[in-house]
Amino acid sequence: MTADRLPAALNGIYRMPVNASPMRDAAHGTGCAWVELELNRVVDKSTLLDVIAEEFHFPDGFGRNWDALADCMRDLSWRPAQGWVVVLRNSAGFAAAAPAAHATLLKILEAAAADWRRRGRVFVILTGSPPNLPAFPVL
C-alpha cells in the first residue's frame, strides 16, 4: 500500500490486519494521525471514554457521554491532521464485557467516518471485534 492509497472514500470500520505496518506507513505518508486505543482493560463506558479522551487529547470540557464523544469525533480541530486512522487494540474483551457500549462506540465511529468522508478527510477505524468485519481493501 502506498501513501496515495488511503482515500477518504474508503472511510469506515475494518478488521485489523495481521500486519498493520503498511497501513501505518500509508497513514503517515498522507499526513494522517495514527491513534491507538488500548482497550484490554476497558470493561465499561466510563473507562472507554477516559481512554479515548486521553489518546485523542480531548478538550477539558469533554462531557464524557456518548453525545460528547460523537461531537468530538466529528471535530478534532485540536488534533490537526489530514485524517485519522483509529486502532482499537484488544477490543474483544470490551465487546464481551459491555456489548451495548461496544455497539454504540462502533455506531459513533461509523457516523464520524461518514461525516469525514463527506468533507474529503480520512477517518478509518481498525479493530478485531467483531471478527466478521471486512478487511481494508488492498489497492
N, C-alpha and C positions, 0 to 999 in steps of 0.2 A: 504494500500500500504506500503510495507516495503522498506528499503533502497536499496535493490538489484533489485527493480522493476522500475528502471529508466535507461533503457539501451539506448545507442546511436542509436540502430536500430529503435527506435520509434521517432527519431528527426522529428520535423515538427511543424505545426501550428494547435492548437487545441482550442476548445471552453473552455472558463474559467469555471471551476467547481463552483458550488454553494459554496462548502466548499473546499477551497484550502489548508487547513492545512495539510492533508495527503501528498499532492504533495510537499508542502514546506518542510515537515519533510523528505520526500524521497530525495529531493534535498540536504538538509543539511547533511543527513546521508551518501550521496555518495560524499561529498566534492564539490558539485556544488554551484555556486553563484546563489542567488535568486535576480533578478534585476527587480524592479517595476518601470515602466514608467507611470507616471500620465499624461494622455492626455486630461483631462477635459477642459483645456484652450488652447489646441493646435488647430489652425484653418488653419495653412499653413505649407508648407515645412520648412521654416526658423525656426519657433518656434519648430517644431518637432525635427529638427536636433540639436537645442540647448538643448532640454530636454534629448535626447539620449546621446549627448556628455557629459552632466553633470552627468547623472546617471551611465554611463559606465566609467567615468573619462578618456575620450579620450585624447590622447597626444595633446599638444599645437598646433601642426602643422595640426590638423584635418581641412580638406579643406571645410567643411560644404556644401558638394554637394553629390549627390547620389553615384557617384563612390567612393568617400572617405568613405562614410558610408559602402558601400559593402566591401571595403578593411579592414576597422576596424573590422567589424563583423566577418571577416574570420581570424583575427589575435588575438586580445585580449591578447597579451603577457604581457601587463602592468597590466592586471587584472587576476592574476593566480587563476585557479580553475580547478577542474576535469571536469567541464562542466558548463553550464549556463541555467537557466530557466528564460525566459524573460516574464514578465507580462505586458501586455498593458491594463492598467486600464482606464475605461471610454473612450473607443476608438470610440464609436458610433458617438459622436459629431464631432470628427475629420473626420471620414469616410463620414459624411454628408456634412461637410463644404469643404472638399478637397478630393473628391473621387479618383481623379487620383493620388494624392500624397499618399493616403492611400493604393491604389492598388500597387504602386511602393514600398512602405515600405514592404508590405507583400511579394512581389516577392524577394526583397533583403533578408529578413529574411528567407524565404524558401530556397533560394540558399545557405545562410550561414549554415542552418541546414543540408543540403545535404553535404556540404563541411566538416563540423564537423563529420557527420556520417561516411564518408569515413576514417576519422582519428580516429574513435572509441571514440569520445568525445560527451557528451550530449549537445544538443542545442535545447531546446523545447520552443515554444512560446505559451502563453496562452492569449486569447483575447475574447472579447464579440462581436466583429464585424469582419466579417459578422456573423450573428447568425446561419447560416447553417453549420458551421464547425463541424467536428466530435469531440466527447469527447475523452479525453485521455483514452486509454484502462485501465481497471482495471484488473490487472494480478493476 
